[in-house]
Amino acid sequence: MVQAAAGALQSQPQEQFSSSFEKDAAAAIVPDHAVVFDRSLARRVQRKIDWFLIPVMWFGYGLVYYDKAILGSAVLFGMTQDLQLRVVVDSSTTPPITSTQRLSWATSMFYFGMLAGLYPLTFLLQRFNIGRVLCGIVILWGLICMLTAAVNNWQGLYAQRFFLGFVESIIPTGFMCIVSGYYTQEEQALRQSWWFSSTGAWTIIGGALNYGFAQIIGGSLRRWQYIYLLAGALTVGFGCVCFWIPNSAVDAWFLTKEERVVAVERLRKGQTGVRCQMLKKEQLREALLDIKIWLVFFMMAAAYTVNGAVSGFGPLIVSTFGYTTLESILLQFPLGGLVFVFVLLTGYFSSRIRNINLILLILCCLPVIAGCAMIWKSDWYPRAPTPVAGYTIIGFFGPVVFLIINIGMANVAGATKKSFTAAAIFVAYCVGNIVGPQLIKTQTLERHYPELWLGLIICYCIVIILAISLYLHLRTENKKRDKLPSNEAERDKMAFRDLTDKENPYFRYVL
């Protein structure tokens, strides 16, 4: 049946099934009615997609996380002094009171750049060839990263961080849209968890690399400069690989013609579509007025305040517990391991148990709240175990954020609306990351940074409230749709017309 469908489509007039910008790319290779395909062939196609896309995305997003997180290690290797990131605000005391506000703003500038780049680059990726756009921008990202080694003052670091954030903004939104265009709703949770788990893995890998750089004694460069040169070189190499990422399953070069039909046909039931390169104003308007996108937006903003503090200040915070520079780097490993394991576990359970995403999200918020309270209220004597244990379990923010990403992307349809939602999620990500570092006031070190830990506890209480609200909203919407009359032939026709979730009555929301 698949071969017959593929042959019949090739014999049709080109204008009928050509992959135009106005309709879903799937129309180029599948008809309006459902095509019967062999389940074993579908599993083979799924495995081939997994083996090509997931390693690429895992490595790429790992570089994104490593690139922005190495600032936390770089400040322990002399960057603070070299670029005047710490200033004395009161010299009358012993020791003098200093401020790391410049470091906080250096951390935040990355996310201001990402805010500026998210929507233009996300829509650029939708409008043009994915592989070619990613290749050019990722190579530019790598070059900007390497140029960090040439920065010699805090003003230059601000500029570098802004442009770094601008070009990196294309990666997470691009990966989210790629997953939604290749996988069914049921499969997306596990696949999103696979590439997002690299945040935990690269906390460990990056920490190990940084620990190695800490052993450098000689050389004409500072240790933190070597870190950025390596990160940039790895990124340039990844950019070259991006050239081979296909535009969609419709023209995936690593699949045969028969397999491409199956890869597309698998998505018909979920009504999420494959890819449409035309930007549609009506879908933008709908997205702006969609309450569930706003709920997801505020959940992401609140949840990611933790990362803003941990990625830029993690090793510095741990060093205040009485640990050396090298020990502070090594103590990032447990946090990274926890993120890695629990992102994968929540992804697995979400793919196996129906409508459990928001329940898991709420459960994962509780350890984050407990960890913040442990750090804040425990004694910070030299090598104290309690604040380190609390610091480790706040790594549950990783699965919380992953689940927000999955819920956001699995519950929208329409290519332009998907792009808008992906960008909106990471605009919220930027907001959280900008706010997080500003909660760290070095003047309050003696009181254990109370603004930081109280602020994070409040944020995660907000996430829980919003998650409950989203659950009730999506469940109510599904019940309304279940009462509508159903027509299988009509359902099949609507699958690849680039309709939004609101326009398509056969779309069902994932809870």
BALUMDO-248471 format. One record per residue (C-alpha): residue number from 1; x, y, z. Coordinates in steps of 0.05 Angstrom, whole numbers, plus 5000, padded with zeros to 4 digits. Layout:
BEGIN
{nr:NUM; u:X; v:Y; w:Z}
...
//
This chain:
BEGIN
{nr:1; u:5000; v:5000; w:5000}
{nr:2; u:5056; v:5048; w:5016}
{nr:3; u:5092; v:5034; w:4950}
{nr:4; u:5027; v:5042; w:4912}
{nr:5; u:5013; v:5108; w:4946}
{nr:6; u:5083; v:5134; w:4932}
{nr:7; u:5077; v:5113; w:4858}
{nr:8; u:5008; v:5144; w:4851}
{nr:9; u:5031; v:5209; w:4880}
{nr:10; u:5090; v:5213; w:4832}
{nr:11; u:5041; v:5207; w:4774}
{nr:12; u:4997; v:5264; w:4798}
{nr:13; u:5004; v:5334; w:4769}
{nr:14; u:5062; v:5370; w:4801}
{nr:15; u:5020; v:5430; w:4821}
{nr:16; u:4972; v:5386; w:4861}
{nr:17; u:5022; v:5355; w:4909}
{nr:18; u:5083; v:5401; w:4903}
{nr:19; u:5112; v:5423; w:4969}
{nr:20; u:5090; v:5495; w:4966}
{nr:21; u:5100; v:5546; w:5020}
{nr:22; u:5025; v:5551; w:5031}
{nr:23; u:5010; v:5480; w:5054}
{nr:24; u:5041; v:5426; w:5095}
{nr:25; u:5101; v:5392; w:5062}
{nr:26; u:5067; v:5325; w:5074}
{nr:27; u:5021; v:5340; w:5015}
{nr:28; u:5079; v:5326; w:4968}
{nr:29; u:5082; v:5251; w:4985}
{nr:30; u:5016; v:5229; w:5018}
{nr:31; u:4944; v:5234; w:4994}
{nr:32; u:4884; v:5261; w:5032}
{nr:33; u:4864; v:5192; w:5055}
{nr:34; u:4902; v:5148; w:5104}
{nr:35; u:4955; v:5102; w:5075}
{nr:36; u:4961; v:5032; w:5105}
{nr:37; u:5033; v:5015; w:5125}
{nr:38; u:5068; v:4957; w:5158}
{nr:39; u:5081; v:4967; w:5233}
{nr:40; u:5150; v:4934; w:5228}
{nr:41; u:5168; v:4983; w:5173}
{nr:42; u:5144; v:5041; w:5217}
{nr:43; u:5188; v:5017; w:5274}
{nr:44; u:5248; v:5014; w:5227}
{nr:45; u:5233; v:5084; w:5203}
{nr:46; u:5228; v:5109; w:5274}
{nr:47; u:5294; v:5078; w:5292}
{nr:48; u:5329; v:5110; w:5232}
{nr:49; u:5301; v:5178; w:5251}
{nr:50; u:5324; v:5168; w:5323}
{nr:51; u:5394; v:5148; w:5304}
{nr:52; u:5404; v:5207; w:5258}
{nr:53; u:5369; v:5264; w:5295}
{nr:54; u:5377; v:5250; w:5369}
{nr:55; u:5454; v:5246; w:5373}
{nr:56; u:5459; v:5310; w:5333}
{nr:57; u:5410; v:5347; w:5377}
{nr:58; u:5439; v:5318; w:5441}
{nr:59; u:5509; v:5342; w:5424}
{nr:60; u:5484; v:5409; w:5398}
{nr:61; u:5442; v:5427; w:5459}
{nr:62; u:5498; v:5402; w:5504}
{nr:63; u:5543; v:5454; w:5471}
{nr:64; u:5490; v:5508; w:5484}
{nr:65; u:5488; v:5490; w:5558}
{nr:66; u:5564; v:5483; w:5564}
{nr:67; u:5576; v:5548; w:5528}
{nr:68; u:5534; v:5590; w:5575}
{nr:69; u:5551; v:5551; w:5638}
{nr:70; u:5627; v:5556; w:5631}
{nr:71; u:5622; v:5628; w:5655}
{nr:72; u:5611; v:5600; w:5725}
{nr:73; u:5678; v:5561; w:5721}
{nr:74; u:5714; v:5617; w:5684}
{nr:75; u:5704; v:5665; w:5742}
{nr:76; u:5740; v:5616; w:5787}
{nr:77; u:5799; v:5615; w:5738}
{nr:78; u:5814; v:5689; w:5741}
{nr:79; u:5762; v:5720; w:5695}
{nr:80; u:5732; v:5761; w:5752}
{nr:81; u:5798; v:5796; w:5764}
{nr:82; u:5821; v:5799; w:5691}
{nr:83; u:5756; v:5833; w:5667}
{nr:84; u:5742; v:5873; w:5731}
{nr:85; u:5677; v:5836; w:5745}
{nr:86; u:5683; v:5844; w:5820}
{nr:87; u:5687; v:5914; w:5850}
{nr:88; u:5698; v:5939; w:5921}
{nr:89; u:5637; v:5977; w:5946}
{nr:90; u:5660; v:5989; w:6018}
{nr:91; u:5734; v:5988; w:6036}
{nr:92; u:5723; v:6009; w:6108}
{nr:93; u:5709; v:5938; w:6131}
{nr:94; u:5756; v:5878; w:6138}
{nr:95; u:5753; v:5844; w:6090}
{nr:96; u:5726; v:5898; w:6043}
{nr:97; u:5654; v:5889; w:6018}
{nr:98; u:5653; v:5873; w:5944}
{nr:99; u:5599; v:5868; w:5891}
{nr:100; u:5592; v:5819; w:5833}
{nr:101; u:5537; v:5858; w:5800}
{nr:102; u:5578; v:5863; w:5736}
{nr:103; u:5582; v:5787; w:5735}
{nr:104; u:5507; v:5783; w:5745}
{nr:105; u:5496; v:5829; w:5685}
{nr:106; u:5547; v:5791; w:5643}
{nr:107; u:5505; v:5729; w:5657}
{nr:108; u:5440; v:5765; w:5640}
{nr:109; u:5467; v:5797; w:5576}
{nr:110; u:5469; v:5729; w:5544}
{nr:111; u:5394; v:5724; w:5554}
{nr:112; u:5380; v:5794; w:5529}
{nr:113; u:5415; v:5773; w:5465}
{nr:114; u:5374; v:5710; w:5462}
{nr:115; u:5310; v:5751; w:5472}
{nr:116; u:5330; v:5794; w:5412}
{nr:117; u:5344; v:5733; w:5368}
{nr:118; u:5289; v:5685; w:5385}
{nr:119; u:5232; v:5707; w:5340}
{nr:120; u:5271; v:5731; w:5279}
{nr:121; u:5316; v:5669; w:5277}
{nr:122; u:5259; v:5620; w:5293}
{nr:123; u:5217; v:5647; w:5236}
{nr:124; u:5279; v:5648; w:5191}
{nr:125; u:5287; v:5574; w:5206}
{nr:126; u:5214; v:5561; w:5187}
{nr:127; u:5217; v:5601; w:5123}
{nr:128; u:5283; v:5573; w:5095}
{nr:129; u:5321; v:5507; w:5092}
{nr:130; u:5334; v:5483; w:5163}
{nr:131; u:5402; v:5451; w:5151}
{nr:132; u:5431; v:5510; w:5113}
{nr:133; u:5407; v:5562; w:5163}
{nr:134; u:5431; v:5522; w:5223}
{nr:135; u:5498; v:5509; w:5191}
{nr:136; u:5513; v:5583; w:5179}
{nr:137; u:5488; v:5609; w:5246}
{nr:138; u:5521; v:5554; w:5287}
{nr:139; u:5589; v:5566; w:5255}
{nr:140; u:5580; v:5641; w:5271}
{nr:141; u:5563; v:5621; w:5342}
{nr:142; u:5628; v:5582; w:5348}
{nr:143; u:5669; v:5640; w:5322}
{nr:144; u:5637; v:5688; w:5372}
{nr:145; u:5650; v:5639; w:5428}
{nr:146; u:5724; v:5634; w:5410}
{nr:147; u:5729; v:5710; w:5409}
{nr:148; u:5714; v:5711; w:5483}
{nr:149; u:5788; v:5696; w:5493}
{nr:150; u:5804; v:5764; w:5462}
{nr:151; u:5759; v:5803; w:5511}
{nr:152; u:5799; v:5846; w:5559}
{nr:153; u:5746; v:5885; w:5600}
{nr:154; u:5676; v:5877; w:5627}
{nr:155; u:5645; v:5921; w:5573}
{nr:156; u:5673; v:5875; w:5519}
{nr:157; u:5646; v:5815; w:5556}
{nr:158; u:5577; v:5846; w:5557}
{nr:159; u:5579; v:5855; w:5481}
{nr:160; u:5605; v:5785; w:5469}
{nr:161; u:5552; v:5754; w:5514}
{nr:162; u:5496; v:5791; w:5479}
{nr:163; u:5515; v:5768; w:5409}
{nr:164; u:5529; v:5697; w:5435}
{nr:165; u:5458; v:5694; w:5462}
{nr:166; u:5430; v:5722; w:5397}
{nr:167; u:5459; v:5667; w:5353}
{nr:168; u:5448; v:5610; w:5403}
{nr:169; u:5374; v:5626; w:5407}
{nr:170; u:5362; v:5587; w:5343}
{nr:171; u:5382; v:5519; w:5372}
{nr:172; u:5329; v:5502; w:5425}
{nr:173; u:5270; v:5528; w:5385}
{nr:174; u:5295; v:5494; w:5323}
{nr:175; u:5303; v:5427; w:5359}
{nr:176; u:5233; v:5433; w:5390}
{nr:177; u:5202; v:5443; w:5321}
{nr:178; u:5243; v:5387; w:5290}
{nr:179; u:5218; v:5337; w:5342}
{nr:180; u:5145; v:5359; w:5332}
{nr:181; u:5153; v:5350; w:5257}
{nr:182; u:5182; v:5279; w:5260}
{nr:183; u:5147; v:5246; w:5319}
{nr:184; u:5076; v:5231; w:5342}
{nr:185; u:5049; v:5264; w:5405}
{nr:186; u:5060; v:5199; w:5443}
{nr:187; u:5133; v:5196; w:5420}
{nr:188; u:5152; v:5268; w:5431}
{nr:189; u:5160; v:5266; w:5507}
{nr:190; u:5215; v:5213; w:5504}
{nr:191; u:5251; v:5246; w:5445}
{nr:192; u:5248; v:5315; w:5475}
{nr:193; u:5277; v:5285; w:5539}
{nr:194; u:5334; v:5253; w:5500}
{nr:195; u:5362; v:5317; w:5472}
{nr:196; u:5345; v:5359; w:5534}
{nr:197; u:5381; v:5309; w:5580}
{nr:198; u:5446; v:5335; w:5551}
{nr:199; u:5440; v:5393; w:5600}
{nr:200; u:5455; v:5345; w:5657}
{nr:201; u:5506; v:5304; w:5618}
{nr:202; u:5544; v:5366; w:5596}
{nr:203; u:5545; v:5392; w:5667}
{nr:204; u:5588; v:5331; w:5681}
{nr:205; u:5627; v:5331; w:5615}
{nr:206; u:5639; v:5406; w:5619}
{nr:207; u:5659; v:5401; w:5691}
{nr:208; u:5709; v:5347; w:5674}
{nr:209; u:5738; v:5389; w:5617}
{nr:210; u:5742; v:5450; w:5662}
{nr:211; u:5776; v:5409; w:5716}
{nr:212; u:5828; v:5389; w:5664}
{nr:213; u:5839; v:5462; w:5645}
{nr:214; u:5849; v:5477; w:5719}
{nr:215; u:5913; v:5436; w:5716}
{nr:216; u:5945; v:5483; w:5665}
{nr:217; u:6001; v:5522; w:5697}
{nr:218; u:6042; v:5551; w:5640}
{nr:219; u:6022; v:5579; w:5572}
{nr:220; u:6012; v:5648; w:5544}
{nr:221; u:5936; v:5648; w:5557}
{nr:222; u:5895; v:5648; w:5621}
{nr:223; u:5860; v:5582; w:5637}
{nr:224; u:5790; v:5611; w:5624}
{nr:225; u:5813; v:5632; w:5554}
{nr:226; u:5830; v:5560; w:5536}
{nr:227; u:5760; v:5538; w:5557}
{nr:228; u:5726; v:5586; w:5508}
{nr:229; u:5773; v:5567; w:5451}
{nr:230; u:5755; v:5493; w:5460}
{nr:231; u:5680; v:5507; w:5465}
{nr:232; u:5682; v:5550; w:5402}
{nr:233; u:5721; v:5498; w:5362}
{nr:234; u:5672; v:5443; w:5381}
{nr:235; u:5615; v:5488; w:5360}
{nr:236; u:5644; v:5503; w:5292}
{nr:237; u:5651; v:5428; w:5281}
{nr:238; u:5578; v:5418; w:5301}
{nr:239; u:5558; v:5473; w:5252}
{nr:240; u:5588; v:5434; w:5195}
{nr:241; u:5546; v:5373; w:5215}
{nr:242; u:5482; v:5415; w:5215}
{nr:243; u:5489; v:5424; w:5139}
{nr:244; u:5463; v:5353; w:5131}
{nr:245; u:5399; v:5361; w:5173}
{nr:246; u:5341; v:5351; w:5124}
{nr:247; u:5285; v:5402; w:5118}
{nr:248; u:5232; v:5352; w:5141}
{nr:249; u:5214; v:5278; w:5137}
{nr:250; u:5188; v:5291; w:5067}
{nr:251; u:5259; v:5300; w:5039}
{nr:252; u:5299; v:5263; w:5092}
{nr:253; u:5359; v:5237; w:5052}
{nr:254; u:5373; v:5180; w:5102}
{nr:255; u:5304; v:5149; w:5087}
{nr:256; u:5282; v:5113; w:5024}
{nr:257; u:5221; v:5139; w:4985}
{nr:258; u:5177; v:5086; w:5017}
{nr:259; u:5203; v:5102; w:5086}
{nr:260; u:5189; v:5177; w:5077}
{nr:261; u:5116; v:5162; w:5062}
{nr:262; u:5113; v:5121; w:5126}
{nr:263; u:5150; v:5174; w:5166}
{nr:264; u:5097; v:5225; w:5146}
{nr:265; u:5037; v:5179; w:5150}
{nr:266; u:5054; v:5161; w:5222}
{nr:267; u:5037; v:5233; w:5241}
{nr:268; u:4967; v:5234; w:5210}
{nr:269; u:4930; v:5210; w:5273}
{nr:270; u:4959; v:5264; w:5318}
{nr:271; u:4939; v:5320; w:5270}
{nr:272; u:5003; v:5359; w:5286}
{nr:273; u:5028; v:5365; w:5215}
{nr:274; u:5099; v:5361; w:5188}
{nr:275; u:5125; v:5428; w:5163}
{nr:276; u:5099; v:5489; w:5127}
{nr:277; u:5146; v:5544; w:5105}
{nr:278; u:5095; v:5600; w:5099}
{nr:279; u:5087; v:5648; w:5157}
{nr:280; u:5012; v:5657; w:5171}
{nr:281; u:4987; v:5719; w:5206}
{nr:282; u:4922; v:5686; w:5229}
{nr:283; u:4962; v:5633; w:5266}
{nr:284; u:5003; v:5687; w:5300}
{nr:285; u:4940; v:5722; w:5323}
{nr:286; u:4912; v:5657; w:5350}
{nr:287; u:4976; v:5642; w:5387}
{nr:288; u:4977; v:5710; w:5420}
{nr:289; u:4906; v:5699; w:5446}
{nr:290; u:4915; v:5626; w:5467}
{nr:291; u:4911; v:5620; w:5543}
{nr:292; u:4950; v:5555; w:5546}
{nr:293; u:5011; v:5587; w:5512}
{nr:294; u:5010; v:5642; w:5565}
{nr:295; u:5005; v:5591; w:5621}
{nr:296; u:5064; v:5553; w:5592}
{nr:297; u:5102; v:5619; w:5584}
{nr:298; u:5095; v:5639; w:5657}
{nr:299; u:5110; v:5569; w:5681}
{nr:300; u:5175; v:5569; w:5641}
{nr:301; u:5195; v:5639; w:5665}
{nr:302; u:5184; v:5620; w:5738}
{nr:303; u:5218; v:5552; w:5732}
{nr:304; u:5281; v:5577; w:5698}
{nr:305; u:5300; v:5628; w:5751}
{nr:306; u:5339; v:5570; w:5783}
{nr:307; u:5381; v:5559; w:5721}
{nr:308; u:5399; v:5633; w:5717}
{nr:309; u:5430; v:5628; w:5786}
{nr:310; u:5460; v:5558; w:5780}
{nr:311; u:5491; v:5562; w:5710}
{nr:312; u:5526; v:5629; w:5721}
{nr:313; u:5540; v:5625; w:5796}
{nr:314; u:5537; v:5550; w:5814}
{nr:315; u:5611; v:5538; w:5828}
{nr:316; u:5617; v:5606; w:5862}
{nr:317; u:5558; v:5590; w:5908}
{nr:318; u:5587; v:5522; w:5925}
{nr:319; u:5655; v:5553; w:5940}
{nr:320; u:5622; v:5594; w:5995}
{nr:321; u:5607; v:5528; w:6031}
{nr:322; u:5681; v:5522; w:6045}
{nr:323; u:5704; v:5482; w:5984}
{nr:324; u:5764; v:5497; w:5940}
{nr:325; u:5759; v:5519; w:5868}
{nr:326; u:5770; v:5449; w:5840}
{nr:327; u:5723; v:5417; w:5891}
{nr:328; u:5669; v:5468; w:5873}
{nr:329; u:5674; v:5446; w:5800}
{nr:330; u:5671; v:5372; w:5818}
{nr:331; u:5610; v:5383; w:5862}
{nr:332; u:5571; v:5403; w:5799}
{nr:333; u:5574; v:5329; w:5779}
{nr:334; u:5519; v:5304; w:5826}
{nr:335; u:5472; v:5360; w:5803}
{nr:336; u:5487; v:5344; w:5730}
{nr:337; u:5477; v:5270; w:5741}
{nr:338; u:5410; v:5282; w:5775}
{nr:339; u:5386; v:5325; w:5718}
{nr:340; u:5408; v:5274; w:5666}
{nr:341; u:5375; v:5214; w:5700}
{nr:342; u:5309; v:5247; w:5719}
{nr:343; u:5298; v:5282; w:5653}
{nr:344; u:5304; v:5214; w:5619}
{nr:345; u:5259; v:5181; w:5672}
{nr:346; u:5204; v:5233; w:5666}
{nr:347; u:5209; v:5228; w:5590}
{nr:348; u:5202; v:5152; w:5594}
{nr:349; u:5142; v:5154; w:5641}
{nr:350; u:5108; v:5209; w:5600}
{nr:351; u:5113; v:5165; w:5538}
{nr:352; u:5087; v:5103; w:5574}
{nr:353; u:5031; v:5131; w:5618}
{nr:354; u:4978; v:5173; w:5586}
{nr:355; u:4967; v:5244; w:5609}
{nr:356; u:5018; v:5243; w:5666}
{nr:357; u:5061; v:5302; w:5644}
{nr:358; u:5031; v:5356; w:5689}
{nr:359; u:5027; v:5309; w:5749}
{nr:360; u:5101; v:5292; w:5742}
{nr:361; u:5117; v:5366; w:5734}
{nr:362; u:5084; v:5383; w:5800}
{nr:363; u:5119; v:5326; w:5836}
{nr:364; u:5187; v:5349; w:5809}
{nr:365; u:5175; v:5419; w:5836}
{nr:366; u:5174; v:5395; w:5908}
{nr:367; u:5248; v:5374; w:5913}
{nr:368; u:5269; v:5441; w:5883}
{nr:369; u:5231; v:5478; w:5938}
{nr:370; u:5260; v:5431; w:5991}
{nr:371; u:5331; v:5441; w:5964}
{nr:372; u:5325; v:5517; w:5966}
{nr:373; u:5301; v:5514; w:6038}
{nr:374; u:5358; v:5467; w:6057}
{nr:375; u:5411; v:5514; w:6029}
{nr:376; u:5379; v:5576; w:6059}
{nr:377; u:5367; v:5552; w:6130}
{nr:378; u:5426; v:5504; w:6141}
{nr:379; u:5492; v:5523; w:6173}
{nr:380; u:5547; v:5542; w:6123}
{nr:381; u:5607; v:5518; w:6161}
{nr:382; u:5669; v:5493; w:6122}
{nr:383; u:5650; v:5431; w:6080}
{nr:384; u:5579; v:5430; w:6106}
{nr:385; u:5540; v:5372; w:6075}
{nr:386; u:5469; v:5399; w:6081}
{nr:387; u:5475; v:5459; w:6034}
{nr:388; u:5511; v:5415; w:5983}
{nr:389; u:5456; v:5363; w:5987}
{nr:390; u:5404; v:5419; w:5978}
{nr:391; u:5444; v:5447; w:5919}
{nr:392; u:5443; v:5378; w:5886}
{nr:393; u:5369; v:5365; w:5892}
{nr:394; u:5350; v:5431; w:5861}
{nr:395; u:5373; v:5396; w:5798}
{nr:396; u:5300; v:5372; w:5794}
{nr:397; u:5289; v:5438; w:5758}
{nr:398; u:5315; v:5400; w:5696}
{nr:399; u:5256; v:5352; w:5690}
{nr:400; u:5208; v:5409; w:5708}
{nr:401; u:5233; v:5450; w:5649}
{nr:402; u:5235; v:5391; w:5602}
{nr:403; u:5162; v:5375; w:5619}
{nr:404; u:5142; v:5447; w:5606}
{nr:405; u:5176; v:5444; w:5537}
{nr:406; u:5141; v:5379; w:5521}
{nr:407; u:5072; v:5403; w:5543}
{nr:408; u:5080; v:5467; w:5504}
{nr:409; u:5101; v:5435; w:5438}
{nr:410; u:5056; v:5374; w:5440}
{nr:411; u:4994; v:5417; w:5449}
{nr:412; u:4998; v:5463; w:5389}
{nr:413; u:4989; v:5451; w:5314}
{nr:414; u:5001; v:5495; w:5253}
{nr:415; u:5073; v:5510; w:5232}
{nr:416; u:5072; v:5584; w:5247}
{nr:417; u:5038; v:5572; w:5314}
{nr:418; u:5090; v:5519; w:5331}
{nr:419; u:5146; v:5568; w:5315}
{nr:420; u:5113; v:5622; w:5357}
{nr:421; u:5103; v:5575; w:5415}
{nr:422; u:5175; v:5549; w:5413}
{nr:423; u:5201; v:5620; w:5413}
{nr:424; u:5152; v:5641; w:5468}
{nr:425; u:5176; v:5584; w:5513}
{nr:426; u:5248; v:5607; w:5505}
{nr:427; u:5230; v:5680; w:5514}
{nr:428; u:5204; v:5658; w:5582}
{nr:429; u:5268; v:5618; w:5591}
{nr:430; u:5307; v:5683; w:5580}
{nr:431; u:5264; v:5722; w:5629}
{nr:432; u:5277; v:5670; w:5683}
{nr:433; u:5351; v:5669; w:5668}
{nr:434; u:5355; v:5745; w:5671}
{nr:435; u:5318; v:5749; w:5737}
{nr:436; u:5356; v:5692; w:5771}
{nr:437; u:5426; v:5724; w:5774}
{nr:438; u:5396; v:5790; w:5798}
{nr:439; u:5372; v:5754; w:5861}
{nr:440; u:5444; v:5741; w:5882}
{nr:441; u:5470; v:5798; w:5925}
{nr:442; u:5540; v:5786; w:5951}
{nr:443; u:5527; v:5836; w:6007}
{nr:444; u:5477; v:5785; w:6036}
{nr:445; u:5526; v:5727; w:6037}
{nr:446; u:5527; v:5726; w:6113}
{nr:447; u:5451; v:5715; w:6112}
{nr:448; u:5457; v:5660; w:6059}
{nr:449; u:5429; v:5700; w:6000}
{nr:450; u:5358; v:5703; w:6028}
{nr:451; u:5329; v:5740; w:5967}
{nr:452; u:5354; v:5684; w:5921}
{nr:453; u:5326; v:5624; w:5958}
{nr:454; u:5260; v:5657; w:5979}
{nr:455; u:5250; v:5682; w:5908}
{nr:456; u:5262; v:5612; w:5879}
{nr:457; u:5213; v:5580; w:5929}
{nr:458; u:5159; v:5631; w:5909}
{nr:459; u:5173; v:5618; w:5835}
{nr:460; u:5163; v:5543; w:5842}
{nr:461; u:5099; v:5552; w:5882}
{nr:462; u:5075; v:5594; w:5823}
{nr:463; u:5094; v:5538; w:5775}
{nr:464; u:5052; v:5488; w:5814}
{nr:465; u:4991; v:5535; w:5813}
{nr:466; u:4998; v:5547; w:5738}
{nr:467; u:5007; v:5472; w:5724}
{nr:468; u:4942; v:5456; w:5760}
{nr:469; u:4906; v:5511; w:5720}
{nr:470; u:4934; v:5485; w:5654}
{nr:471; u:4913; v:5414; w:5671}
{nr:472; u:4841; v:5435; w:5685}
{nr:473; u:4839; v:5478; w:5622}
{nr:474; u:4865; v:5423; w:5575}
{nr:475; u:4821; v:5369; w:5606}
{nr:476; u:4759; v:5413; w:5597}
{nr:477; u:4778; v:5427; w:5525}
{nr:478; u:4787; v:5352; w:5510}
{nr:479; u:4719; v:5336; w:5540}
{nr:480; u:4686; v:5388; w:5495}
{nr:481; u:4719; v:5358; w:5433}
{nr:482; u:4700; v:5287; w:5452}
{nr:483; u:4627; v:5307; w:5448}
{nr:484; u:4633; v:5331; w:5376}
{nr:485; u:4612; v:5284; w:5318}
{nr:486; u:4671; v:5246; w:5286}
{nr:487; u:4684; v:5228; w:5213}
{nr:488; u:4747; v:5187; w:5199}
{nr:489; u:4751; v:5208; w:5126}
{nr:490; u:4746; v:5281; w:5145}
{nr:491; u:4797; v:5271; w:5200}
{nr:492; u:4847; v:5241; w:5150}
{nr:493; u:4838; v:5300; w:5103}
{nr:494; u:4849; v:5352; w:5157}
{nr:495; u:4914; v:5322; w:5183}
{nr:496; u:4962; v:5357; w:5134}
{nr:497; u:4927; v:5422; w:5119}
{nr:498; u:4970; v:5462; w:5167}
{nr:499; u:4911; v:5475; w:5213}
{nr:500; u:4922; v:5498; w:5284}
{nr:501; u:4898; v:5458; w:5344}
{nr:502; u:4839; v:5506; w:5352}
{nr:503; u:4819; v:5501; w:5278}
{nr:504; u:4822; v:5424; w:5278}
{nr:505; u:4767; v:5392; w:5320}
{nr:506; u:4803; v:5324; w:5316}
{nr:507; u:4864; v:5350; w:5354}
{nr:508; u:4869; v:5325; w:5426}
{nr:509; u:4911; v:5357; w:5480}
{nr:510; u:4964; v:5322; w:5522}
{nr:511; u:4959; v:5332; w:5597}
//
